[in-house]
Amino acid sequence: MSLQKITTILCDTDMHGMTCGLNAVYALMRTGINVTIFSHFSTNPNELTTTPTGLAQVIQNLGQTNLIILDIPIDIRNPKAYIDALISHAQFKGCILWADHHGHSQWVDILNKNGIIAIIVGSSYDLSMLIPRMYNVVDSFVEKWSLIGALSDFDSSIAIKVDRTLEEDVCDILDQAYKTKLNDIMKMLDMPIYTSHGNIGSLIHAIIVKQLEPEQLINIAKQLVKPLQLPQYEIVGDIVYTTQLPPGGLAWKTAWKLCLVTGSKVAIVPTFNPRTNQYAIIIARYWKTDENVAKTVDEFVTTKFTGRQIVGHLGARSIALMNQNELQLIPQIARELDEEIRRKIYTPRITRLISDQYVAQSIVNDFKIILQKITEILESQKRMYEEYLKLKEEQVKLLRQVRETRAD
């Protein structure tokens, strides 16, 4: 990329996307590259957003600039508009580095053939670290924020580094405040929201200006929100589910907390996107569970929802629904998925090896045997007692005979 031309970072609007953008801006600034950031989220369809559905319009509104696009997957509903915008910019306005960790290999080839540097990395953590590693700017600041971003994205590759306290601080408190109290966070930081940066970009700018550590932002979040309140839920085997819509933007974290609280392997949660006016269900395994559970979830989703729009990561998928009425299918889906997990993964527990009817019959048989033994013992005791009485009678007769003999 030309160092004379300004480089614009575009990143996704969730916390993982934010940390990707944050680390990229930080690394490029440390390298002396002229860099700016734009990342914005809004439910207002008239506003530009750095999301899969909004990125094409964002790019079309940019002038001459190099682009680094991070964690914004291809819009699978309209991939042509997304890809055409990238290709057009690369041809007339500046170089593009596009990087993600979602599997879009068929489109990555198209991007690379059209002069766009397209990279798919193996994990959320690796994506957060990508630009710092490329420019050899890796320090504790980017490592800490990469961990926070990967945790918020439930990246199992960093599970060993995360204890329960950090998990709850990030996935419950910080993420909730980030999504529902961003304006309040900026006020407490005494930093404005710049239109040129967008609301997420303005937070990135504030973190860099103030050199904030994750712990500092977590402490601010704790002043703004309480732990996430869970909806009513039901448990079917290793699946926990709810049919109630969680607060906007918190469906994934609701699924996470349902698993954490109940000890379930997988959660099923409905969600609604006001921008697209579309309902979906999230099927997500708890991020620290066995990878085999994740693979089973993916196989189940792929088979059952063939032809639907499916996005997400391994073992954590969002499936578009036809209409709100399909939310009524969630209990049935939970039962089917639980059966699939048990069939493919678990060695059945002993209690599940024996049918209830066989257990009942075994109890009856055992009772009969015990009753028979007791009867035999009682009958034996009765015979012994009868023999005892006969002996006593004989003794009495003998005593009488002896007395009568002495009397004579």
C-alpha angles and dihedrals in degrees: 000000000000112000091208094062118072115253118222121203116211116187139171118269101236119093094264091052089048092055090048090054093042094053092044093053091044093051095045093047090051088051092051097248118148100245139168134180134222123181124146139166129192137153087220106103090209093065125084113249132186093228129116091264095044104038097088091059092046091054093047089056094053125099129211106329142125112248135217109187116191133187096348105126124209112279099248092194092058109010093158095064091046095048095041090055091053094047093047092051092047091052099047113013113032150309120300132211109189119187133174142151098222118101106257099140095146091058095038089065090053092050093049092049089055097055098267118129101230121184132181114197127197103244146011090254092053091051092052089051096042102097096038089052093046091054095035094243103133117147139139092280095061093037093054094047091045089055091050092049094046091048092051087052092048094241105181092201090078097041093111090059095054126082126193094262095054091043093056094041092055105031096040112024106024097038092046093051090045092056101038107024105036094128090052091050090054091049092051088050088049090231128131128233108244118211089213091059101034122226096289091041090052090055089051089050091050093050091052095044092049094034089228120193118217091250090061093053091046090054090052091049091053089060092054108042142030125221113293114274112229123224122233109288143183130214125220111182105298094348125092118192143172132195093201119100111241121220115292114286095007102090095105093048090046088056090049094050094046088058093044094050098041100034090235122153097222136022129203116203132169121229140184128211110207092193093060096024088229134139122217140168125231118216108187133164118219103269096236096052126107115294088233088068089054092050091048091051090052093048091048093049093046093050100041098040102040110163095020125116106261125182136167140067136304107303093002115082138163115210121198115232128215093230144336092274090071089070085079088070093066096095091051091047089051092053093047093048092048090053090049093051092049092047096049105032118019130076097224116252117249091250089058094050092067121063116228091241091056091048090053092048091049091053091050092049092048091049091052091051092049092047090049091051092049090049091051091050092049092048090049091050089049092054092048091050091049090052089048091054091050091052090050090051090052090049091052091050091050092050091051092050091050092051093048091051092051091048091057 
